[in-house]
Amino acid sequence: MNFKPLGERVLVERLEENTTTASGIIIPDNAKEKPLEGIVKAIGSEVKEVSVNDKVVFGKYSGTEVKLDGKEYLILKLEDVLGVIA
């Protein structure tokens, strides 16, 4: 994949959430919410706060969904990234 976000944007791959609860109940696809965590795959030239492969948390309705090489990604403005998980 050759994709470089412009300016203060980052390309994030969402992390998959568990499909079962702690007690073993299976959650159907239509009842699951989209994950709010992801792994940074590419960063724009003006981004200094995060780097590639950082695990980040972002807002629920943030970003633009794109499909690259058959995988779904999210393009976020840096201000939509709420924090980095250490």
C-alpha positions in Angstrom: 0.0 0.0 0.0 1.4 3.4 -1.0 -0.6 6.0 0.8 0.7 9.1 2.4 -1.8 11.4 4.3 -1.4 15.1 3.7 -0.8 17.7 6.4 -1.9 16.8 9.9 -3.7 13.6 9.0 -3.1 10.0 10.0 -4.2 6.7 8.4 -5.5 4.3 11.0 -6.5 0.6 10.8 -9.3 -0.1 13.3 -8.8 -2.8 15.9 -11.3 -5.6 16.0 -13.5 -5.8 19.1 -14.3 -9.1 20.9 -17.3 -10.8 19.5 -18.2 -12.4 22.8 -18.8 -11.0 26.3 -16.9 -12.1 29.3 -19.6 -14.6 30.2 -19.5 -16.2 26.7 -22.5 -14.5 25.0 -21.9 -14.0 21.3 -22.6 -10.4 20.1 -24.2 -10.3 16.6 -22.6 -8.0 14.0 -25.6 -5.7 13.9 -25.4 -5.0 17.6 -21.6 -4.2 17.7 -20.3 -0.7 17.7 -17.3 0.2 15.6 -14.1 0.1 17.7 -12.6 3.4 18.9 -9.1 2.2 18.9 -6.7 1.6 16.0 -3.1 1.2 14.9 -1.5 4.1 12.9 -0.4 2.9 9.5 0.8 6.2 7.9 1.3 9.8 9.0 1.3 13.1 7.2 4.4 15.3 7.0 3.2 17.8 9.7 2.4 15.1 12.4 4.9 15.0 15.3 2.8 13.7 18.2 2.2 10.1 16.9 4.2 7.7 14.8 3.6 4.6 12.7 2.4 1.5 14.7 1.2 3.6 17.7 -2.1 2.4 19.2 -4.4 5.3 19.4 -7.9 6.2 20.6 -10.2 8.4 18.5 -13.6 10.0 18.6 -16.7 7.9 17.8 -17.8 9.8 14.7 -14.3 11.0 13.6 -12.6 10.5 10.3 -13.3 9.4 6.8 -13.5 5.7 5.9 -11.5 4.5 2.9 -10.8 1.1 1.3 -7.2 0.5 0.2 -6.0 -2.8 -1.2 -9.2 -4.5 0.0 -8.8 -3.3 3.7 -10.8 -0.7 5.4 -8.9 2.3 7.0 -9.8 5.6 8.6 -8.2 8.9 7.7 -8.2 11.1 10.8 -7.2 14.7 11.4 -4.7 14.8 14.2 -7.1 16.8 16.4 -9.5 13.8 16.2 -6.9 11.5 17.8 -7.6 11.6 21.6 -4.5 9.9 22.8 -1.9 7.2 22.4 -2.1 3.9 24.4 1.3 3.0 25.9 
